[in-house]
Amino acid sequence: MKPSIRLALVGIVWLVGASTGTSAPLPKVGAGTNVYHDGFDGKLVLDWKVIRADETHVSLKKVPSALVITTQRGTIHGKERKDEFSEGTLAKNLHVIDNPFGKDDWVATTCVSGFTPDTIYQQAGLLVYDGDDDYLKWGYETDGRTPAGQQFVMVAESGGVPVHVRTEGSESGLKKYWLRLTKRGETYEFAWSADGKKWNVSGERGWGDGKPKQVGLIAKNGGNKDAPERDAAFEFFELCGLEKPAK
């Protein structure tokens, strides 16, 4: 990896409570901690692994200083290879890097522009990935209303069993949004922002063993064969270690 280094249960859960929609500052980055940053300025800086690459649906030229992933049919939801709705079509162009921090804690951040999903299962966001049946993703997608609106949704899947968290306080109709996942042990806090400054913490969820294999980006249409393809422009990706609490 070639980092940009700086010093410094199937079901649906409706998340409510004091944390929903509250603003929060960025977590403190540990002094001397590496920051893995890719600004997608015409090239890839980090050592990206692309799961089921389809170069016809990826571009570093379509939008200046952005990685554009064009959504297409494909899913990793549940028992995806046996899913009748998707007909076993697997999600393509999952962009991930190997987790450089082991069990240490970190925060991942990205910004997505030009993407307003209008068909069910269209989505773009952050991904923590151990495999197709073991992952956590945090993104923006259609909420199923008519006319269609949008919301931020977290999905945690273990052993092919997904749990959905549809958060209250989402802002519909965004043309640009920021996403943040903060790992603390085996718990992941998920937050979003409409301007990159004021962050809305939507909640947290336990997942995995505290040592995820890979972290990155996802944009797809799910198993919906009728969903139109949409460009999701990722303006940057950043992964940095957190300041360790004092003992």
Phi and psi in degrees as GROMACS dihedral restraints (atoms count N, CA, C in turn):
[ dihedral_restraints ]
;  ai    aj    ak    al  type     phi  dphi    fc
    3     4     5     6     1  -115.5    20    10
    4     5     6     7     1    85.1    20    10
    6     7     8     9     1   -78.3    20    10
    7     8     9    10     1   153.8    20    10
    9    10    11    12     1   -85.2    20    10
   10    11    12    13     1   112.1    20    10
   12    13    14    15     1  -103.0    20    10
   13    14    15    16     1   130.9    20    10
   15    16    17    18     1  -129.2    20    10
   16    17    18    19     1   155.4    20    10
   18    19    20    21     1   -92.3    20    10
   19    20    21    22     1   167.5    20    10
   27    28    29    30     1   -62.0    20    10
   28    29    30    31     1   132.2    20    10
   30    31    32    33     1   169.6    20    10
   31    32    33    34     1  -179.9    20    10
   33    34    35    36     1  -122.8    20    10
   34    35    36    37     1   132.4    20    10
   36    37    38    39     1  -111.5    20    10
   37    38    39    40     1   123.6    20    10
   39    40    41    42     1   -95.1    20    10
   40    41    42    43     1   112.6    20    10
   42    43    44    45     1   -89.3    20    10
   43    44    45    46     1   118.1    20    10
   45    46    47    48     1  -132.3    20    10
   46    47    48    49     1   165.7    20    10
   48    49    50    51     1   133.7    20    10
   49    50    51    52     1  -177.4    20    10
   51    52    53    54     1   -64.0    20    10
   52    53    54    55     1   -28.8    20    10
   54    55    56    57     1   -75.9    20    10
   55    56    57    58     1   -24.2    20    10
   57    58    59    60     1   -65.0    20    10
   58    59    60    61     1   125.7    20    10
   60    61    62    63     1    77.5    20    10
   61    62    63    64     1     3.2    20    10
   63    64    65    66     1   -82.8    20    10
   64    65    66    67     1   146.5    20    10
   66    67    68    69     1   -83.6    20    10
   67    68    69    70     1   153.2    20    10
   69    70    71    72     1  -152.9    20    10
   70    71    72    73     1   144.6    20    10
   72    73    74    75     1   -74.5    20    10
   73    74    75    76     1   164.2    20    10
   75    76    77    78     1   -63.2    20    10
   76    77    78    79     1   142.7    20    10
   78    79    80    81     1   -60.3    20    10
   79    80    81    82     1   156.3    20    10
   81    82    83    84     1   -78.4    20    10
   82    83    84    85     1   127.1    20    10
   84    85    86    87     1   -78.7    20    10
   85    86    87    88     1   137.5    20    10
   87    88    89    90     1   -66.2    20    10
   88    89    90    91     1   139.1    20    10
   90    91    92    93     1   -60.3    20    10
   91    92    93    94     1   130.4    20    10
   93    94    95    96     1    79.2    20    10
   94    95    96    97     1     4.8    20    10
   96    97    98    99     1   -80.5    20    10
   97    98    99   100     1   138.7    20    10
   99   100   101   102     1   -65.4    20    10
  100   101   102   103     1   141.7    20    10
  102   103   104   105     1  -115.3    20    10
  103   104   105   106     1   122.0    20    10
  105   106   107   108     1   -97.6    20    10
  106   107   108   109     1   108.1    20    10
  108   109   110   111     1  -128.8    20    10
  109   110   111   112     1   136.3    20    10
  111   112   113   114     1  -130.7    20    10
  112   113   114   115     1   117.8    20    10
  114   115   116   117     1   -94.5    20    10
  115   116   117   118     1     1.7    20    10
  117   118   119   120     1    52.3    20    10
  118   119   120   121     1    41.2    20    10
  120   121   122   123     1   -84.6    20    10
  121   122   123   124     1    66.6    20    10
  123   124   125   126     1    82.8    20    10
  124   125   126   127     1    -5.7    20    10
  126   127   128   129     1  -156.0    20    10
  127   128   129   130     1   165.3    20    10
  129   130   131   132     1   -95.2    20    10
  130   131   132   133     1   126.9    20    10
  132   133   134   135     1   -92.5    20    10
  133   134   135   136     1   -41.2    20    10
  135   136   137   138     1   -82.0    20    10
  136   137   138   139     1   165.0    20    10
  138   139   140   141     1   -86.3    20    10
  139   140   141   142     1    78.7    20    10
  141   142   143   144     1   -77.0    20    10
  142   143   144   145     1   136.6    20    10
  144   145   146   147     1  -105.3    20    10
  145   146   147   148     1   129.0    20    10
  147   148   149   150     1  -108.9    20    10
  148   149   150   151     1   115.5    20    10
  150   151   152   153     1   -80.1    20    10
  151   152   153   154     1   120.1    20    10
  153   154   155   156     1    54.9    20    10
  154   155   156   157     1    61.9    20    10
  156   157   158   159     1   -62.3    20    10
  157   158   159   160     1   137.4    20    10
  159   160   161   162     1  -135.5    20    10
  160   161   162   163     1    97.0    20    10
  162   163   164   165     1   -65.5    20    10
  163   164   165   166     1   -16.5    20    10
  165   166   167   168     1   -72.8    20    10
  166   167   168   169     1   -12.4    20    10
  168   169   170   171     1  -119.7    20    10
  169   170   171   172     1    24.5    20    10
  171   172   173   174     1  -138.9    20    10
  172   173   174   175     1   140.6    20    10
  174   175   176   177     1  -152.2    20    10
  175   176   177   178     1   142.0    20    10
  177   178   179   180     1  -106.9    20    10
  178   179   180   181     1     7.3    20    10
  180   181   182   183     1  -116.8    20    10
  181   182   183   184     1   -25.2    20    10
  183   184   185   186     1   -59.7    20    10
  184   185   186   187     1   -41.3    20    10
  186   187   188   189     1  -125.2    20    10
  187   188   189   190     1   123.5    20    10
  189   190   191   192     1   -56.9    20    10
  190   191   192   193     1   137.2    20    10
  192   193   194   195     1    54.7    20    10
  193   194   195   196     1    46.5    20    10
  195   196   197   198     1  -154.4    20    10
  196   197   198   199     1   148.0    20    10
  198   199   200   201     1   -94.5    20    10
  199   200   201   202     1   112.4    20    10
  201   202   203   204     1   -97.1    20    10
  202   203   204   205     1   118.7    20    10
  204   205   206   207     1  -109.2    20    10
  205   206   207   208     1   120.9    20    10
  207   208   209   210     1   -89.3    20    10
  208   209   210   211     1   122.5    20    10
  210   211   212   213     1   -64.5    20    10
  211   212   213   214     1   148.4    20    10
  213   214   215   216     1  -151.0    20    10
  214   215   216   217     1   169.7    20    10
  216   217   218   219     1   -61.0    20    10
  217   218   219   220     1   135.8    20    10
  219   220   221   222     1   156.9    20    10
  220   221   222   223     1   144.2    20    10
  222   223   224   225     1  -141.0    20    10
  223   224   225   226     1   158.0    20    10
  225   226   227   228     1  -127.9    20    10
  226   227   228   229     1    17.8    20    10
  228   229   230   231     1   -82.0    20    10
  229   230   231   232     1   126.5    20    10
  231   232   233   234     1    60.7    20    10
  232   233   234   235     1  -141.4    20    10
  234   235   236   237     1   -86.2    20    10
  235   236   237   238     1    72.8    20    10
  237   238   239   240     1   -61.3    20    10
  238   239   240   241     1   -31.8    20    10
  240   241   242   243     1   -74.1    20    10
  241   242   243   244     1   -16.9    20    10
  243   244   245   246     1  -109.6    20    10
  244   245   246   247     1     6.3    20    10
  246   247   248   249     1   -75.9    20    10
  247   248   249   250     1   124.1    20    10
  249   250   251   252     1   -71.8    20    10
  250   251   252   253     1   -35.0    20    10
  252   253   254   255     1   -62.5    20    10
  253   254   255   256     1   -44.7    20    10
  255   256   257   258     1   -89.1    20    10
  256   257   258   259     1   -10.3    20    10
  258   259   260   261     1    56.2    20    10
  259   260   261   262     1    33.4    20    10
  261   262   263   264     1    75.3    20    10
  262   263   264   265     1    14.4    20    10
  264   265   266   267     1   -78.0    20    10
  265   266   267   268     1   119.0    20    10
  267   268   269   270     1   -91.0    20    10
  268   269   270   271     1   146.3    20    10
  270   271   272   273     1   -62.3    20    10
  271   272   273   274     1   141.3    20    10
  273   274   275   276     1  -112.6    20    10
  274   275   276   277     1   165.7    20    10
  276   277   278   279     1    57.6    20    10
  277   278   279   280     1    38.5    20    10
  279   280   281   282     1   -73.8    20    10
  280   281   282   283     1   117.4    20    10
  282   283   284   285     1   -99.9    20    10
  283   284   285   286     1   115.0    20    10
  285   286   287   288     1  -135.1    20    10
  286   287   288   289     1   152.2    20    10
  288   289   290   291     1  -117.3    20    10
  289   290   291   292     1   153.9    20    10
  291   292   293   294     1   -64.8    20    10
  292   293   294   295     1   138.3    20    10
  294   295   296   297     1   -65.6    20    10
  295   296   297   298     1   114.7    20    10
  297   298   299   300     1   -85.7    20    10
  298   299   300   301     1    -4.7    20    10
  300   301   302   303     1  -105.1    20    10
  301   302   303   304     1     1.8    20    10
  303   304   305   306     1    59.4    20    10
  304   305   306   307     1  -125.5    20    10
  306   307   308   309     1   -90.5    20    10
  307   308   309   310     1    -3.7    20    10
  309   310   311   312     1   -66.9    20    10
  310   311   312   313     1   159.2    20    10
  312   313   314   315     1   -86.7    20    10
  313   314   315   316     1   156.0    20    10
  315   316   317   318     1  -155.4    20    10
  316   317   318   319     1   171.7    20    10
  318   319   320   321     1  -131.4    20    10
  319   320   321   322     1   132.7    20    10
  321   322   323   324     1  -113.2    20    10
  322   323   324   325     1   137.1    20    10
  324   325   326   327     1  -138.5    20    10
  325   326   327   328     1   144.6    20    10
  327   328   329   330     1  -148.7    20    10
  328   329   330   331     1   168.0    20    10
  330   331   332   333     1  -131.7    20    10
  331   332   333   334     1   132.6    20    10
  333   334   335   336     1  -119.7    20    10
  334   335   336   337     1   131.4    20    10
  336   337   338   339     1  -128.7    20    10
  337   338   339   340     1   159.4    20    10
  339   340   341   342     1    69.6    20    10
  340   341   342   343     1    16.0    20    10
  342   343   344   345     1  -126.7    20    10
  343   344   345   346     1   109.8    20    10
  345   346   347   348     1  -125.9    20    10
  346   347   348   349     1    97.2    20    10
  348   349   350   351     1   -62.3    20    10
  349   350   351   352     1   136.2    20    10
  351   352   353   354     1  -128.0    20    10
  352   353   354   355     1     4.2    20    10
  354   355   356   357     1  -132.8    20    10
  355   356   357   358     1   141.3    20    10
  357   358   359   360     1   -54.5    20    10
  358   359   360   361     1   134.5    20    10
  360   361   362   363     1    82.8    20    10
  361   362   363   364     1    -7.9    20    10
  363   364   365   366     1   -63.2    20    10
  364   365   366   367     1   136.3    20    10
  366   367   368   369     1  -162.9    20    10
  367   368   369   370     1   156.4    20    10
  369   370   371   372     1  -154.5    20    10
  370   371   372   373     1   135.2    20    10
  372   373   374   375     1   177.4    20    10
  373   374   375   376     1  -155.0    20    10
  375   376   377   378     1   -91.9    20    10
  376   377   378   379     1   151.5    20    10
  378   379   380   381     1  -138.4    20    10
  379   380   381   382     1   131.3    20    10
  381   382   383   384     1  -110.8    20    10
  382   383   384   385     1   123.1    20    10
  384   385   386   387     1  -132.3    20    10
  385   386   387   388     1   118.9    20    10
  387   388   389   390     1  -105.4    20    10
  388   389   390   391     1   -14.0    20    10
  390   391   392   393     1   160.1    20    10
  391   392   393   394     1   174.1    20    10
  393   394   395   396     1   -62.9    20    10
  394   395   396   397     1   -24.3    20    10
  396   397   398   399     1  -106.0    20    10
  397   398   399   400     1     4.2    20    10
  399   400   401   402     1  -143.4    20    10
  400   401   402   403     1    98.3    20    10
  402   403   404   405     1  -159.5    20    10
  403   404   405   406     1   166.2    20    10
  405   406   407   408     1  -133.5    20    10
  406   407   408   409     1   130.0    20    10
  408   409   410   411     1  -132.0    20    10
  409   410   411   412     1   149.4    20    10
  411   412   413   414     1  -136.9    20    10
  412   413   414   415     1   110.9    20    10
  414   415   416   417     1  -152.9    20    10
  415   416   417   418     1  -174.7    20    10
  417   418   419   420     1  -111.4    20    10
  418   419   420   421     1   130.4    20    10
  420   421   422   423     1  -153.2    20    10
  421   422   423   424     1   171.0    20    10
  423   424   425   426     1   -68.4    20    10
  424   425   426   427     1   142.4    20    10
  426   427   428   429     1   -98.0    20    10
  427   428   429   430     1     2.7    20    10
  429   430   431   432     1    88.4    20    10
  430   431   432   433     1     0.3    20    10
  432   433   434   435     1   -75.6    20    10
  433   434   435   436     1   164.1    20    10
  435   436   437   438     1  -124.1    20    10
  436   437   438   439     1   117.7    20    10
  438   439   440   441     1   -66.7    20    10
  439   440   441   442     1   161.0    20    10
  441   442   443   444     1   -64.0    20    10
  442   443   444   445     1   137.1    20    10
  444   445   446   447     1  -118.6    20    10
  445   446   447   448     1  -179.8    20    10
  447   448   449   450     1  -128.1    20    10
  448   449   450   451     1   156.7    20    10
  450   451   452   453     1  -153.7    20    10
  451   452   453   454     1   161.1    20    10
  453   454   455   456     1   -89.5    20    10
  454   455   456   457     1   133.5    20    10
  456   457   458   459     1  -133.2    20    10
  457   458   459   460     1   134.7    20    10
  459   460   461   462     1  -109.1    20    10
  460   461   462   463     1   135.0    20    10
  462   463   464   465     1  -126.6    20    10
  463   464   465   466     1   127.3    20    10
  465   466   467   468     1  -116.9    20    10
  466   467   468   469     1   121.6    20    10
  468   469   470   471     1  -121.9    20    10
  469   470   471   472     1   133.0    20    10
  471   472   473   474     1  -132.9    20    10
  472   473   474   475     1   126.5    20    10
  474   475   476   477     1    58.9    20    10
  475   476   477   478     1    30.8    20    10
  477   478   479   480     1    80.1    20    10
  478   479   480   481     1     9.2    20    10
  480   481   482   483     1  -111.2    20    10
  481   482   483   484     1   109.9    20    10
  483   484   485   486     1   -91.6    20    10
  484   485   486   487     1   147.4    20    10
  486   487   488   489     1  -123.7    20    10
  487   488   489   490     1   129.6    20    10
  489   490   491   492     1  -104.5    20    10
  490   491   492   493     1   138.6    20    10
  492   493   494   495     1  -122.7    20    10
  493   494   495   496     1   104.8    20    10
  495   496   497   498     1   -96.0    20    10
  496   497   498   499     1   111.2    20    10
  498   499   500   501     1   -84.6    20    10
  499   500   501   502     1   146.0    20    10
  501   502   503   504     1   -80.2    20    10
  502   503   504   505     1   158.6    20    10
  504   505   506   507     1    86.2    20    10
  505   506   507   508     1     5.8    20    10
  507   508   509   510     1   -67.6    20    10
  508   509   510   511     1   151.6    20    10
  510   511   512   513     1  -105.0    20    10
  511   512   513   514     1   119.9    20    10
  513   514   515   516     1   -83.3    20    10
  514   515   516   517     1   152.3    20    10
  516   517   518   519     1    82.5    20    10
  517   518   519   520     1    13.4    20    10
  519   520   521   522     1   -67.9    20    10
  520   521   522   523     1   138.5    20    10
  522   523   524   525     1   -97.1    20    10
  523   524   525   526     1   -15.1    20    10
  525   526   527   528     1  -152.5    20    10
  526   527   528   529     1   137.5    20    10
  528   529   530   531     1  -151.9    20    10
  529   530   531   532     1   154.5    20    10
  531   532   533   534     1  -111.4    20    10
  532   533   534   535     1   144.7    20    10
  534   535   536   537     1  -127.7    20    10
  535   536   537   538     1   146.2    20    10
  537   538   539   540     1  -141.6    20    10
  538   539   540   541     1   133.8    20    10
  540   541   542   543     1  -120.5    20    10
  541   542   543   544     1   127.6    20    10
  543   544   545   546     1  -116.9    20    10
  544   545   546   547     1   117.3    20    10
  546   547   548   549     1   -92.5    20    10
  547   548   549   550     1   126.7    20    10
  549   550   551   552     1  -132.5    20    10
  550   551   552   553     1   102.9    20    10
  552   553   554   555     1    66.6    20    10
  553   554   555   556     1  -121.8    20    10
  555   556   557   558     1  -103.5    20    10
  556   557   558   559     1    15.9    20    10
  558   559   560   561     1  -115.0    20    10
  559   560   561   562     1   139.9    20    10
  561   562   563   564     1  -121.4    20    10
  562   563   564   565     1   121.1    20    10
  564   565   566   567     1   -92.6    20    10
  565   566   567   568     1   133.4    20    10
  567   568   569   570     1  -118.4    20    10
  568   569   570   571     1   135.2    20    10
  570   571   572   573     1  -143.4    20    10
  571   572   573   574     1   158.3    20    10
  573   574   575   576     1  -139.5    20    10
  574   575   576   577     1   162.3    20    10
  576   577   578   579     1  -146.3    20    10
  577   578   579   580     1   146.6    20    10
  579   580   581   582     1   -94.4    20    10
  580   581   582   583     1   -10.4    20    10
  582   583   584   585     1  -137.2    20    10
  583   584   585   586     1     0.2    20    10
  585   586   587   588     1    79.3    20    10
  586   587   588   589     1     2.5    20    10
  588   589   590   591     1  -117.2    20    10
  589   590   591   592     1   -54.2    20    10
  591   592   593   594     1   -92.7    20    10
  592   593   594   595     1   116.5    20    10
  594   595   596   597     1  -101.3    20    10
  595   596   597   598     1   137.0    20    10
  597   598   599   600     1  -107.8    20    10
  598   599   600   601     1   110.9    20    10
  600   601   602   603     1   -80.8    20    10
  601   602   603   604     1   118.8    20    10
  603   604   605   606     1   -92.8    20    10
  604   605   606   607     1   -18.8    20    10
  606   607   608   609     1   152.0    20    10
  607   608   609   610     1  -166.7    20    10
  609   610   611   612     1  -147.5    20    10
  610   611   612   613     1   159.1    20    10
  612   613   614   615     1  -149.9    20    10
  613   614   615   616     1   135.7    20    10
  615   616   617   618     1   -77.9    20    10
  616   617   618   619     1   140.7    20    10
  618   619   620   621     1  -163.0    20    10
  619   620   621   622     1   142.4    20    10
  621   622   623   624     1    72.3    20    10
  622   623   624   625     1  -164.7    20    10
  624   625   626   627     1  -107.5    20    10
  625   626   627   628     1    10.5    20    10
  627   628   629   630     1    84.6    20    10
  628   629   630   631     1     1.8    20    10
  630   631   632   633     1  -136.3    20    10
  631   632   633   634     1    69.0    20    10
  633   634   635   636     1   -64.2    20    10
  634   635   636   637     1   150.5    20    10
  636   637   638   639     1   -77.2    20    10
  637   638   639   640     1   -44.3    20    10
  639   640   641   642     1  -143.7    20    10
  640   641   642   643     1   156.9    20    10
  642   643   644   645     1  -138.8    20    10
  643   644   645   646     1   142.5    20    10
  645   646   647   648     1   178.2    20    10
  646   647   648   649     1  -138.8    20    10
  648   649   650   651     1  -128.0    20    10
  649   650   651   652     1   150.3    20    10
  651   652   653   654     1  -143.3    20    10
  652   653   654   655     1   140.3    20    10
  654   655   656   657     1  -149.1    20    10
  655   656   657   658     1   124.3    20    10
  657   658   659   660     1  -160.9    20    10
  658   659   660   661     1   171.3    20    10
  660   661   662   663     1  -104.7    20    10
  661   662   663   664     1     2.2    20    10
  663   664   665   666     1    66.5    20    10
  664   665   666   667     1  -158.4    20    10
  666   667   668   669     1   -83.2    20    10
  667   668   669   670     1     3.5    20    10
  669   670   671   672     1   -74.5    20    10
  670   671   672   673     1   107.3    20    10
  672   673   674   675     1   -71.8    20    10
  673   674   675   676     1   -16.1    20    10
  675   676   677   678     1   -95.7    20    10
  676   677   678   679     1    -2.5    20    10
  678   679   680   681     1   -74.4    20    10
  679   680   681   682     1   128.3    20    10
  681   682   683   684     1   -69.8    20    10
  682   683   684   685     1   153.7    20    10
  684   685   686   687     1   -76.5    20    10
  685   686   687   688     1   140.0    20    10
  687   688   689   690     1  -133.7    20    10
  688   689   690   691     1   141.3    20    10
  690   691   692   693     1   -82.0    20    10
  691   692   693   694     1   129.9    20    10
  693   694   695   696     1  -116.2    20    10
  694   695   696   697     1   114.4    20    10
  696   697   698   699     1   -96.1    20    10
  697   698   699   700     1   109.1    20    10
  699   700   701   702     1   -86.7    20    10
  700   701   702   703     1   114.7    20    10
  702   703   704   705     1   -80.9    20    10
  703   704   705   706     1   -23.4    20    10
  705   706   707   708     1  -168.8    20    10
  706   707   708   709     1   164.8    20    10
  708   709   710   711     1  -136.1    20    10
  709   710   711   712     1   135.7    20    10
  711   712   713   714     1  -140.1    20    10
  712   713   714   715     1   135.1    20    10
  714   715   716   717     1  -131.5    20    10
  715   716   717   718     1   122.0    20    10
  717   718   719   720     1  -139.4    20    10
  718   719   720   721     1   149.4    20    10
  720   721   722   723     1   -72.2    20    10
  721   722   723   724     1   148.4    20    10
  723   724   725   726     1   -90.5    20    10
  724   725   726   727     1   153.6    20    10
  726   727   728   729     1   -65.9    20    10
  727   728   729   730     1   130.1    20    10
  729   730   731   732     1   -77.1    20    10
  730   731   732   733     1   137.1    20    10
  732   733   734   735     1   -64.3    20    10
  733   734   735   736     1   146.1    20    10
  735   736   737   738     1   -66.9    20    10
  736   737   738   739     1   141.5    20    10
